[in-house]
């Protein structure tokens, strides 16, 4: 198991902080640190995640969409692709990205949409109509959690096997 993950991103917002804390601290129970400085990131000798449009040789590279770098509430065009039999949000098209979608923006959208289900009006039986939610219709939270499990496994094994 890896002790810590070092993350490079060009901008830290509340959304970036939220999803990294949720994913690494709460779901995977892994310590992490975020840096805005690519020169410091390059020098780190442990497991590294690059969440930017730059590419680094000795890190996992995830191309971001701009969702987590925004601060306001905007409508999003939610495109999906199928990855390993699962529908996922936010495809990216950089062949150097370790995944063909932005897993952090996808998870942020799924978790936030799941929370918003409880704000939807109740039906005539007093129950929440979750099927009205786009995320409920298109992508289940379980799919994203299974992808995060896969990412967690890759992160923890990456340094030893140089995937």
N, CA, C and O atoms as a DFTB+ gen file, in Angstrom:
652 C
 N C O
     1  1       0.849      -1.186       0.000
     2  2       0.000       0.000       0.000
     3  2       0.888       1.240       0.000
     4  3       1.888       1.291       0.717
     5  1       0.534       2.213      -0.782
     6  2       1.348       3.426      -0.821
     7  2       1.034       4.305       0.387
     8  3      -0.093       4.333       0.881
     9  1       2.058       5.019       0.849
    10  2       1.910       5.859       2.029
    11  2       1.296       7.210       1.703
    12  3       0.482       7.733       2.464
    13  1       1.697       7.778       0.552
    14  2       1.205       9.100       0.192
    15  2       1.205       9.262      -1.321
    16  3       2.010       8.654      -2.026
    17  1       0.296      10.086      -1.801
    18  2       0.219      10.429      -3.215
    19  2       0.461      11.917      -3.344
    20  3      -0.106      12.718      -2.601
    21  1       1.296      12.276      -4.280
    22  2       1.598      13.672      -4.555
    23  2       0.874      14.050      -5.838
    24  3       1.029      13.382      -6.860
    25  1       0.084      15.121      -5.791
    26  2      -0.780      15.497      -6.916
    27  2      -0.387      16.867      -7.447
    28  3      -0.250      17.828      -6.690
    29  1      -0.209      16.939      -8.756
    30  2       0.001      18.239      -9.396
    31  2      -1.281      18.642     -10.108
    32  3      -1.879      17.847     -10.832
    33  1      -1.690      19.873      -9.897
    34  2      -2.802      20.470     -10.618
    35  2      -2.491      21.953     -10.779
    36  3      -1.865      22.545      -9.900
    37  1      -2.914      22.566     -11.883
    38  2      -2.579      23.967     -12.097
    39  2      -3.418      24.944     -11.275
    40  3      -3.087      26.127     -11.189
    41  1      -4.506      24.453     -10.671
    42  2      -5.392      25.331      -9.916
    43  2      -6.081      24.520      -8.821
    44  3      -6.548      23.405      -9.056
    45  1      -6.135      25.095      -7.629
    46  2      -6.843      24.440      -6.528
    47  2      -8.108      25.245      -6.242
    48  3      -8.055      26.430      -5.914
    49  1      -9.233      24.571      -6.377
    50  2     -10.529      25.178      -6.069
    51  2     -11.206      24.344      -4.986
    52  3     -10.698      23.292      -4.598
    53  1     -12.334      24.808      -4.507
    54  2     -13.102      24.036      -3.517
    55  2     -13.497      22.675      -4.080
    56  3     -13.501      21.674      -3.363
    57  1     -13.833      22.649      -5.384
    58  2     -14.219      21.383      -6.010
    59  2     -13.053      20.405      -6.065
    60  3     -13.223      19.219      -5.784
    61  1     -11.879      20.892      -6.422
    62  2     -10.683      20.042      -6.451
    63  2     -10.417      19.503      -5.040
    64  3     -10.189      18.306      -4.863
    65  1     -10.446      20.367      -4.065
    66  2     -10.223      19.934      -2.677
    67  2     -11.258      18.901      -2.247
    68  3     -10.914      17.900      -1.620
    69  1     -12.525      19.140      -2.582
    70  2     -13.622      18.246      -2.195
    71  2     -13.419      16.842      -2.763
    72  3     -13.467      15.858      -2.025
    73  1     -13.191      16.749      -4.083
    74  2     -13.147      15.416      -4.694
    75  2     -11.885      14.670      -4.325
    76  3     -11.933      13.452      -4.159
    77  1     -10.739      15.356      -4.187
    78  2      -9.520      14.661      -3.781
    79  2      -9.636      14.175      -2.342
    80  3      -9.198      13.068      -2.025
    81  1     -10.214      14.982      -1.477
    82  2     -10.403      14.558      -0.086
    83  2     -11.362      13.365      -0.024
    84  3     -11.102      12.387       0.677
    85  1     -12.464      13.455      -0.759
    86  2     -13.435      12.362      -0.778
    87  2     -12.790      11.077      -1.283
    88  3     -12.916      10.019      -0.666
    89  1     -12.104      11.183      -2.406
    90  2     -11.541       9.995      -3.034
    91  2     -10.370       9.413      -2.250
    92  3     -10.389       8.242      -1.873
    93  1      -9.350      10.235      -2.005
    94  2      -8.137       9.701      -1.397
    95  2      -8.268       9.491       0.107
    96  3      -7.905       8.429       0.614
    97  1      -8.772      10.469       0.815
    98  2      -8.828      10.401       2.279
    99  2      -9.973       9.508       2.758
   100  3      -9.775       8.619       3.586
   101  1     -11.178       9.756       2.223
   102  2     -12.349       9.065       2.761
   103  2     -12.594       7.689       2.136
   104  3     -12.951       6.750       2.847
   105  1     -12.410       7.553       0.833
   106  2     -12.681       6.266       0.195
   107  2     -11.478       5.321       0.239
   108  3     -11.633       4.135       0.527
   109  1     -10.285       5.840      -0.045
   110  2      -9.096       4.984      -0.105
   111  2      -8.226       5.042       1.146
   112  3      -7.320       4.224       1.307
   113  1      -8.489       5.997       2.032
   114  2      -7.702       6.162       3.259
   115  2      -6.203       6.291       2.962
   116  3      -5.370       5.636       3.588
   117  1      -5.886       7.155       1.991
   118  2      -4.504       7.411       1.590
   119  2      -4.214       8.891       1.787
   120  3      -5.009       9.749       1.404
   121  1      -3.068       9.179       2.387
   122  2      -2.642      10.567       2.532
   123  2      -2.275      11.120       1.161
   124  3      -1.814      10.383       0.289
   125  1      -2.479      12.405       0.978
   126  2      -2.116      13.037      -0.281
   127  2      -1.707      14.474      -0.021
   128  3      -2.030      15.059       1.013
   129  1      -0.991      15.025      -0.985
   130  2      -0.617      16.436      -0.944
   131  2      -0.767      16.978      -2.355
   132  3      -0.448      16.292      -3.327
   133  1      -1.249      18.201      -2.466
   134  2      -1.434      18.847      -3.764
   135  2      -0.405      19.955      -3.914
   136  3      -0.138      20.704      -2.975
   137  1       0.167      20.050      -5.102
   138  2       1.082      21.147      -5.401
   139  2       0.652      21.850      -6.678
   140  3       0.055      21.253      -7.574
   141  1       0.974      23.131      -6.733
   142  2       0.745      23.940      -7.930
   143  2       2.036      24.118      -8.719
   144  3       2.038      24.735      -9.784
   145  1       3.135      23.577      -8.195
   146  2       4.457      23.826      -8.771
   147  2       4.983      22.584      -9.494
   148  3       5.338      21.596      -8.851
   149  1       5.034      22.632     -10.828
   150  2       5.495      21.452     -11.570
   151  2       6.930      21.056     -11.263
   152  3       7.265      19.873     -11.320
   153  1       7.786      22.023     -10.937
   154  2       9.184      21.685     -10.647
   155  2       9.308      20.860      -9.362
   156  3      10.158      19.973      -9.276
   157  1       8.472      21.144      -8.372
   158  2       8.462      20.354      -7.128
   159  2       7.866      18.974      -7.400
   160  3       8.354      17.964      -6.892
   161  1       6.814      18.944      -8.202
   162  2       6.161      17.691      -8.569
   163  2       7.156      16.746      -9.252
   164  3       7.207      15.559      -8.930
   165  1       7.931      17.263     -10.177
   166  2       8.899      16.438     -10.918
   167  2       9.932      15.806     -10.004
   168  3      10.402      14.701     -10.274
   169  1      10.293      16.493      -8.920
   170  2      11.342      16.006      -8.025
   171  2      10.858      14.949      -7.028
   172  3      11.674      14.243      -6.436
   173  1       9.561      14.835      -6.838
   174  2       9.022      13.892      -5.852
   175  2       9.307      12.455      -6.297
   176  3       9.187      12.132      -7.478
   177  1       9.686      11.593      -5.343
   178  2      10.061      10.213      -5.666
   179  2       9.050       9.165      -5.241
   180  3       9.415       7.999      -5.097
   181  1       7.807       9.531      -5.038
   182  2       6.788       8.555      -4.688
   183  2       5.730       8.468      -5.774
   184  3       5.966       8.832      -6.926
   185  1       4.569       7.982      -5.391
   186  2       3.445       7.876      -6.325
   187  2       2.930       9.278      -6.626
   188  3       2.653      10.060      -5.716
   189  1       2.805       9.587      -7.917
   190  2       2.401      10.923      -8.345
   191  2       1.217      10.841      -9.308
   192  3       1.143       9.957     -10.162
   193  1       0.299      11.787      -9.143
   194  2      -0.816      11.946     -10.075
   195  2      -0.750      13.342     -10.650
   196  3      -0.679      14.332      -9.923
   197  1      -0.773      13.403     -11.953
   198  2      -0.782      14.666     -12.664
   199  2      -2.204      14.922     -13.157
   200  3      -2.699      14.210     -14.031
   201  1      -2.855      15.933     -12.600
   202  2      -4.215      16.300     -13.011
   203  2      -4.131      17.639     -13.737
   204  3      -4.546      18.678     -13.222
   205  1      -3.577      17.580     -14.954
   206  2      -3.391      18.794     -15.745
   207  2      -3.264      18.409     -17.216
   208  3      -3.271      17.229     -17.567
   209  1      -3.148      19.420     -18.063
   210  2      -2.934      19.177     -19.487
   211  2      -1.462      19.009     -19.828
   212  3      -1.130      18.689     -20.970
   213  1      -0.564      19.218     -18.856
   214  2       0.852      18.923     -19.042
   215  2       1.038      17.418     -18.917
   216  3       0.181      16.731     -18.361
   217  1       2.140      16.904     -19.424
   218  2       2.444      15.491     -19.273
   219  2       3.781      15.325     -18.589
   220  3       4.743      16.031     -18.890
   221  1       3.830      14.377     -17.657
   222  2       5.052      14.051     -16.940
   223  2       5.312      12.564     -17.131
   224  3       4.383      11.756     -17.120
   225  1       6.568      12.212     -17.303
   226  2       6.949      10.830     -17.614
   227  2       6.672       9.849     -16.480
   228  3       6.168       8.753     -16.727
   229  1       6.986      10.215     -15.262
   230  2       6.945       9.256     -14.163
   231  2       5.746       9.449     -13.240
   232  3       5.870       9.373     -12.018
   233  1       4.589       9.700     -13.842
   234  2       3.374       9.876     -13.031
   235  2       2.172       9.314     -13.773
   236  3       2.209       9.085     -14.982
   237  1       1.109       9.100     -13.015
   238  2      -0.171       8.801     -13.651
   239  2      -0.713      10.124     -14.169
   240  3      -0.746      11.113     -13.438
   241  1      -1.134      10.145     -15.418
   242  2      -1.621      11.373     -16.038
   243  2      -3.116      11.264     -16.298
   244  3      -3.568      10.350     -16.989
   245  1      -3.878      12.193     -15.746
   246  2      -5.314      12.263     -15.985
   247  2      -5.630      13.628     -16.565
   248  3      -5.502      14.647     -15.885
   249  1      -6.043      13.645     -17.822
   250  2      -6.395      14.914     -18.458
   251  2      -7.702      15.413     -17.848
   252  3      -8.691      14.680     -17.823
   253  1      -7.717      16.651     -17.358
   254  2      -8.952      17.177     -16.764
   255  2      -9.832      17.881     -17.787
   256  3      -9.350      18.435     -18.775
   257  1     -11.122      17.845     -17.527
   258  2     -12.026      18.798     -18.165
   259  2     -12.041      19.997     -17.219
   260  3     -11.454      19.920     -16.140
   261  1     -12.679      21.076     -17.578
   262  2     -12.577      22.283     -16.740
   263  2     -13.561      22.351     -15.572
   264  3     -13.542      23.323     -14.817
   265  1     -14.406      21.357     -15.406
   266  2     -15.457      21.405     -14.376
   267  2     -14.930      21.696     -12.972
   268  3     -15.474      22.561     -12.285
   269  1     -13.898      21.003     -12.537
   270  2     -13.413      21.173     -11.165
   271  2     -12.640      22.468     -10.963
   272  3     -12.390      22.873      -9.828
   273  1     -12.262      23.115     -12.053
   274  2     -11.534      24.374     -11.955
   275  2     -12.474      25.580     -11.959
   276  3     -12.036      26.712     -11.752
   277  1     -13.759      25.339     -12.194
   278  2     -14.738      26.425     -12.177
   279  2     -15.204      26.679     -10.746
   280  3     -15.069      25.823      -9.872
   281  1     -15.748      27.862     -10.528
   282  2     -16.250      28.175      -9.187
   283  2     -17.749      28.434      -9.170
   284  3     -18.363      28.361      -8.105
   285  1     -18.346      28.728     -10.288
   286  2     -19.774      29.006     -10.336
   287  2     -20.573      27.778     -10.731
   288  3     -20.019      26.712     -10.999
   289  1     -21.873      27.949     -10.761
   290  2     -22.761      26.871     -11.178
   291  2     -23.187      27.149     -12.610
   292  3     -23.882      28.127     -12.885
   293  1     -22.766      26.285     -13.509
   294  2     -23.110      26.389     -14.921
   295  2     -23.767      25.091     -15.353
   296  3     -23.555      24.042     -14.745
   297  1     -24.564      25.172     -16.406
   298  2     -25.085      23.928     -16.953
   299  2     -23.950      23.231     -17.692
   300  3     -23.114      23.883     -18.318
   301  1     -23.926      21.930     -17.618
   302  2     -22.867      21.136     -18.231
   303  2     -23.456      20.266     -19.325
   304  3     -24.554      19.728     -19.180
   305  1     -22.725      20.129     -20.419
   306  2     -23.092      19.153     -21.428
   307  2     -22.481      17.830     -20.983
   308  3     -21.262      17.664     -21.003
   309  1     -23.322      16.903     -20.587
   310  2     -22.831      15.651     -20.024
   311  2     -22.736      14.582     -21.108
   312  3     -23.676      13.820     -21.336
   313  1     -21.589      14.543     -21.764
   314  2     -21.329      13.495     -22.748
   315  2     -20.854      12.259     -22.008
   316  3     -20.223      12.344     -20.955
   317  1     -21.169      11.119     -22.576
   318  2     -20.718       9.862     -21.977
   319  2     -19.986       9.030     -23.021
   320  3     -20.178       9.184     -24.227
   321  1     -19.149       8.153     -22.515
   322  2     -18.537       7.110     -23.330
   323  2     -18.661       5.810     -22.549
   324  3     -18.961       5.824     -21.355
   325  1     -18.438       4.718     -23.203
   326  2     -18.412       3.427     -22.518
   327  2     -16.953       3.039     -22.324
   328  3     -16.181       2.972     -23.281
   329  1     -16.594       2.788     -21.086
   330  2     -15.245       2.372     -20.743
   331  2     -15.329       1.087     -19.935
   332  3     -15.912       1.068     -18.851
   333  1     -14.754       0.025     -20.455
   334  2     -14.770      -1.287     -19.799
   335  2     -16.189      -1.702     -19.416
   336  3     -16.421      -2.234     -18.330
   337  1     -17.132      -1.452     -20.322
   338  2     -18.515      -1.860     -20.120
   339  2     -19.340      -0.928     -19.255
   340  3     -20.503      -1.223     -18.980
   341  1     -18.774       0.190     -18.816
   342  2     -19.474       1.135     -17.945
   343  2     -19.614       2.480     -18.653
   344  3     -18.672       2.946     -19.294
   345  1     -20.778       3.101     -18.539
   346  2     -20.934       4.459     -19.045
   347  2     -20.290       5.420     -18.059
   348  3     -20.523       5.337     -16.853
   349  1     -19.479       6.329     -18.579
   350  2     -18.815       7.315     -17.735
   351  2     -18.946       8.701     -18.349
   352  3     -19.032       8.846     -19.568
   353  1     -18.960       9.727     -17.485
   354  2     -19.027      11.116     -17.921
   355  2     -17.657      11.636     -18.353
   356  3     -16.623      11.055     -18.025
   357  1     -17.676      12.724     -19.082
   358  2     -16.517      13.565     -19.391
   359  2     -15.377      12.854     -20.115
   360  3     -14.286      12.701     -19.565
   361  1     -15.634      12.416     -21.360
   362  2     -14.544      11.821     -22.130
   363  2     -13.445      12.844     -22.408
   364  3     -13.713      14.038     -22.546
   365  1     -12.219      12.366     -22.488
   366  2     -11.070      13.182     -22.886
   367  2     -10.398      12.459     -24.042
   368  3     -10.545      11.247     -24.202
   369  1      -9.672      13.201     -24.831
   370  2      -9.172      12.622     -26.073
   371  2      -7.656      12.663     -26.197
   372  3      -7.124      12.518     -27.297
   373  1      -6.968      12.853     -25.106
   374  2      -5.510      12.841     -25.108
   375  2      -5.050      11.395     -24.937
   376  3      -5.327      10.788     -23.903
   377  1      -4.353      10.828     -25.927
   378  2      -3.927       9.427     -25.802
   379  2      -2.915       9.192     -24.670
   380  3      -2.682       8.048     -24.280
   381  1      -2.321      10.256     -24.148
   382  2      -1.367      10.107     -23.043
   383  2      -2.053      10.104     -21.678
   384  3      -1.406       9.870     -20.658
   385  1      -3.367      10.364     -21.658
   386  2      -4.109      10.286     -20.408
   387  2      -4.275       8.818     -20.045
   388  3      -4.566       7.994     -20.912
   389  1      -4.092       8.483     -18.765
   390  2      -4.205       7.090     -18.357
   391  2      -5.622       6.540     -18.442
   392  3      -5.809       5.323     -18.460
   393  1      -6.613       7.405     -18.494
   394  2      -7.990       6.986     -18.714
   395  2      -8.596       7.870     -19.807
   396  3      -8.192       9.023     -19.959
   397  1      -9.555       7.346     -20.566
   398  2     -10.164       8.143     -21.645
   399  2     -11.286       9.066     -21.154
   400  3     -12.111       9.519     -21.946
   401  1     -11.312       9.335     -19.872
   402  2     -12.290      10.250     -19.288
   403  2     -11.664      10.873     -18.048
   404  3     -10.650      10.396     -17.539
   405  1     -12.287      11.950     -17.571
   406  2     -11.805      12.612     -16.359
   407  2     -12.496      11.954     -15.164
   408  3     -13.663      12.241     -14.899
   409  1     -11.797      11.076     -14.437
   410  2     -12.449      10.346     -13.351
   411  2     -12.865      11.241     -12.185
   412  3     -13.834      10.940     -11.486
   413  1     -12.145      12.327     -11.975
   414  2     -12.457      13.195     -10.841
   415  2     -13.683      14.056     -11.130
   416  3     -14.531      14.230     -10.254
   417  1     -13.791      14.595     -12.336
   418  2     -14.988      15.360     -12.716
   419  2     -16.199      14.428     -12.784
   420  3     -17.299      14.810     -12.384
   421  1     -16.000      13.211     -13.287
   422  2     -17.098      12.245     -13.371
   423  2     -17.612      11.888     -11.981
   424  3     -18.820      11.830     -11.754
   425  1     -16.691      11.651     -11.057
   426  2     -17.091      11.311      -9.698
   427  2     -17.760      12.496      -9.015
   428  3     -18.762      12.332      -8.318
   429  1     -17.207      13.690      -9.215
   430  2     -17.801      14.899      -8.630
   431  2     -19.249      15.037      -9.092
   432  3     -20.143      15.286      -8.284
   433  1     -19.473      14.874     -10.386
   434  2     -20.821      14.994     -10.940
   435  2     -21.735      13.914     -10.382
   436  3     -22.879      14.194     -10.025
   437  1     -21.243      12.684     -10.304
   438  2     -22.072      11.587      -9.786
   439  2     -22.414      11.774      -8.321
   440  3     -23.564      11.587      -7.925
   441  1     -21.426      12.141      -7.510
   442  2     -21.686      12.333      -6.084
   443  2     -22.615      13.513      -5.846
   444  3     -23.533      13.428      -5.030
   445  1     -22.383      14.609      -6.552
   446  2     -23.236      15.789      -6.379
   447  2     -24.648      15.502      -6.876
   448  3     -25.621      15.934      -6.258
   449  1     -24.769      14.779      -7.986
   450  2     -26.093      14.443      -8.512
   451  2     -26.829      13.501      -7.563
   452  3     -28.038      13.621      -7.367
   453  1     -26.084      12.563      -6.978
   454  2     -26.695      11.636      -6.022
   455  2     -27.218      12.399      -4.814
   456  3     -28.304      12.107      -4.313
   457  1     -26.446      13.379      -4.346
   458  2     -26.912      14.196      -3.221
   459  2     -28.140      15.008      -3.613
   460  3     -29.042      15.208      -2.799
   461  1     -28.176      15.483      -4.873
   462  2     -29.295      16.333      -5.293
   463  2     -30.587      15.553      -5.497
   464  3     -31.667      16.141      -5.551
   465  1     -30.481      14.232      -5.611
   466  2     -31.693      13.421      -5.738
   467  2     -32.632      13.707      -4.575
   468  3     -33.852      13.697      -4.735
   469  1     -32.060      13.960      -3.415
   470  2     -32.874      14.170      -2.232
   471  2     -33.543      15.549      -2.215
   472  3     -34.372      15.825      -1.348
   473  1     -33.190      16.403      -3.157
   474  2     -33.828      17.711      -3.268
   475  2     -34.962      17.707      -4.274
   476  3     -35.704      18.683      -4.388
   477  1     -35.097      16.609      -5.003
   478  2     -36.151      16.493      -5.998
   479  2     -37.484      16.322      -5.284
   480  3     -37.556      15.721      -4.212
   481  1     -38.529      16.854      -5.888
   482  2     -39.860      16.746      -5.273
   483  2     -40.257      15.291      -5.059
   484  3     -39.790      14.386      -5.751
   485  1     -41.109      15.102      -4.104
   486  2     -41.604      13.764      -3.808
   487  2     -42.767      13.420      -4.731
   488  3     -43.493      14.297      -5.199
   489  1     -42.925      12.124      -4.980
   490  2     -44.040      11.687      -5.812
   491  2     -45.311      11.579      -4.974
   492  3     -45.308      11.942      -3.797
   493  1     -46.385      11.087      -5.563
   494  2     -47.678      11.049      -4.852
   495  2     -47.673      10.102      -3.661
   496  3     -48.580      10.150      -2.830
   497  1     -46.665       9.243      -3.567
   498  2     -46.547       8.331      -2.436
   499  2     -45.605       8.858      -1.358
   500  3     -45.335       8.177      -0.369
   501  1     -45.102      10.097      -1.563
   502  2     -44.187      10.690      -0.604
   503  2     -42.748      10.226      -0.764
   504  3     -41.908      10.490       0.097
   505  1     -42.458       9.532      -1.866
   506  2     -41.104       9.042      -2.118
   507  2     -40.389       9.993      -3.073
   508  3     -41.023      10.775      -3.782
   509  1     -39.059       9.913      -3.080
   510  2     -38.273      10.712      -4.009
   511  2     -38.238      10.018      -5.364
   512  3     -38.067       8.802      -5.441
   513  1     -38.399      10.791      -6.426
   514  2     -38.364      10.248      -7.778
   515  2     -36.952      10.278      -8.339
   516  3     -36.631      11.109      -9.189
   517  1     -36.120       9.381      -7.867
   518  2     -34.729       9.331      -8.346
   519  2     -34.632       9.118      -9.854
   520  3     -33.711       9.661     -10.463
   521  1     -35.523       8.362     -10.493
   522  2     -35.372       8.151     -11.931
   523  2     -35.434       9.427     -12.774
   524  3     -35.088       9.388     -13.955
   525  1     -35.858      10.538     -12.209
   526  2     -35.859      11.798     -12.948
   527  2     -34.441      12.343     -13.114
   528  3     -34.198      13.186     -13.978
   529  1     -33.521      11.876     -12.307
   530  2     -32.142      12.360     -12.339
   531  2     -31.410      11.783     -13.542
   532  3     -31.510      10.589     -13.826
   533  1     -30.667      12.643     -14.253
   534  2     -29.877      12.175     -15.397
   535  2     -28.869      11.124     -14.966
   536  3     -28.687      10.109     -15.639
   537  1     -28.216      11.374     -13.840
   538  2     -27.187      10.422     -13.404
   539  2     -27.792       9.074     -13.055
   540  3     -27.154       8.041     -13.261
   541  1     -29.011       9.066     -12.531
   542  2     -29.673       7.807     -12.214
   543  2     -29.980       7.037     -13.493
   544  3     -29.831       5.816     -13.546
   545  1     -30.410       7.766     -14.528
   546  2     -30.776       7.125     -15.784
   547  2     -29.565       6.629     -16.559
   548  3     -29.635       5.584     -17.206
   549  1     -28.474       7.348     -16.504
   550  2     -27.337       7.046     -17.361
   551  2     -26.217       6.281     -16.669
   552  3     -25.640       5.362     -17.250
   553  1     -25.914       6.651     -15.451
   554  2     -24.716       6.116     -14.813
   555  2     -24.997       5.891     -13.336
   556  3     -25.506       6.779     -12.653
   557  1     -24.673       4.727     -12.853
   558  2     -24.885       4.495     -11.432
   559  2     -23.654       4.878     -10.642
   560  3     -22.536       4.827     -11.156
   561  1     -23.852       5.253      -9.422
   562  2     -22.752       5.589      -8.525
   563  2     -21.830       4.395      -8.341
   564  3     -20.620       4.559      -8.184
   565  1     -22.391       3.203      -8.359
   566  2     -21.595       1.994      -8.193
   567  2     -20.561       1.868      -9.311
   568  3     -19.433       1.438      -9.071
   569  1     -20.950       2.248     -10.544
   570  2     -19.994       2.188     -11.651
   571  2     -18.783       3.051     -11.354
   572  3     -17.650       2.620     -11.566
   573  1     -19.008       4.276     -10.861
   574  2     -17.888       5.158     -10.573
   575  2     -17.066       4.649      -9.400
   576  3     -15.841       4.777      -9.397
   577  1     -17.723       4.078      -8.413
   578  2     -16.961       3.528      -7.294
   579  2     -16.095       2.357      -7.746
   580  3     -14.974       2.196      -7.262
   581  1     -16.601       1.533      -8.672
   582  2     -15.786       0.427      -9.164
   583  2     -14.600       0.951      -9.965
   584  3     -13.511       0.382      -9.900
   585  1     -14.800       2.031     -10.720
   586  2     -13.691       2.642     -11.449
   587  2     -12.684       3.220     -10.467
   588  3     -11.478       3.102     -10.682
   589  1     -13.166       3.854      -9.372
   590  2     -12.254       4.369      -8.366
   591  2     -11.490       3.242      -7.689
   592  3     -10.313       3.400      -7.364
   593  1     -12.138       2.117      -7.475
   594  2     -11.432       0.965      -6.930
   595  2     -10.306       0.538      -7.845
   596  3      -9.204       0.234      -7.388
   597  1     -10.584       0.515      -9.145
   598  2      -9.567       0.185     -10.133
   599  2      -8.425       1.202     -10.091
   600  3      -7.254       0.822     -10.107
   601  1      -8.761       2.490     -10.038
   602  2      -7.740       3.530      -9.978
   603  2      -6.917       3.388      -8.702
   604  3      -5.692       3.510      -8.739
   605  1      -7.573       3.131      -7.579
   606  2      -6.860       2.947      -6.317
   607  2      -5.873       1.792      -6.394
   608  3      -4.746       1.897      -5.910
   609  1      -6.295       0.699      -7.000
   610  2      -5.415      -0.443      -7.168
   611  2      -4.216      -0.080      -8.046
   612  3      -3.076      -0.413      -7.724
   613  1      -4.489       0.608      -9.164
   614  2      -3.418       1.012     -10.081
   615  2      -2.434       1.940      -9.377
   616  3      -1.221       1.783      -9.515
   617  1      -2.956       2.913      -8.618
   618  2      -2.096       3.857      -7.903
   619  2      -1.176       3.126      -6.934
   620  3       0.025       3.389      -6.887
   621  1      -1.741       2.217      -6.172
   622  2      -0.947       1.543      -5.145
   623  2       0.052       0.543      -5.720
   624  3       1.063       0.255      -5.079
   625  1      -0.203       0.015      -6.899
   626  2       0.714      -0.937      -7.522
   627  2       1.653      -0.272      -8.515
   628  3       2.668      -0.854      -8.897
   629  1       1.327       0.926      -8.931
   630  2       2.019       1.595     -10.038
   631  2       3.517       1.732      -9.809
   632  3       4.303       1.420     -10.704
   633  1       3.919       2.177      -8.666
   634  2       5.330       2.450      -8.421
   635  2       6.181       1.193      -8.543
   636  3       7.317       1.243      -9.014
   637  1       5.619       0.060      -8.110
   638  2       6.398      -1.174      -8.175
   639  2       6.482      -1.756      -9.586
   640  3       7.522      -2.285      -9.978
   641  1       5.405      -1.662     -10.339
   642  2       5.385      -2.325     -11.651
   643  2       5.582      -1.367     -12.819
   644  3       5.768      -1.815     -13.950
   645  1       5.544      -0.037     -12.569
   646  2       5.671       0.963     -13.625
   647  2       4.698       0.675     -14.770
   648  3       5.105       0.494     -15.918
   649  1       3.425       0.638     -14.440
   650  2       2.356       0.398     -15.423
   651  2       2.467       1.392     -16.548
   652  3       1.662       1.363     -17.479
